[in-house]
């Protein structure tokens, strides 16, 4: 009778081990589609080590922005949090991937984009950019962020 109890305890122990390891083994295999394969990769912070995440030019082309005052279009100077907020809001309707695509706001409050593999890349505020006043008018809340028209006061945005 003692031998049968030992066998039943062993069988129960094996059954418990099998039920506890099955979910772990089930999550290890399977196909991964290219759209979500990078979602499990850690985010890349391109701002560490002196490099900055690639950002698209905001002045409409490859030419460097003009300096000094002009009698042409009215522009606003955006830097820091204001520039990052502008880039984030402007990208909301984009469908493409990468630095030219849509930006997201992470749980820790930083702005990032996903590359073609799905890996997240944090974005830092670019150097001050000139934005036409008519585009600025689309985002009335922009003036509350630090860096709007060279103001030193204001709210932070996206880790800035």
Secondary structure, 3 states (H helix, E strand, C coil): CHHHHHHHHHHHHHHHHHHHHHHHHHCCCCCCCCCCHHHHCCCEECCHHHCCCCCCCCCCCCCCCCCCCCCCCCEEEECHHHHHHHHHHHCCCCCCCCCCCCCEECCCCCEEEECCCCCEEECCCCCCEEEEHHHHCCCHHHHHECCECCCCCCECCCCC
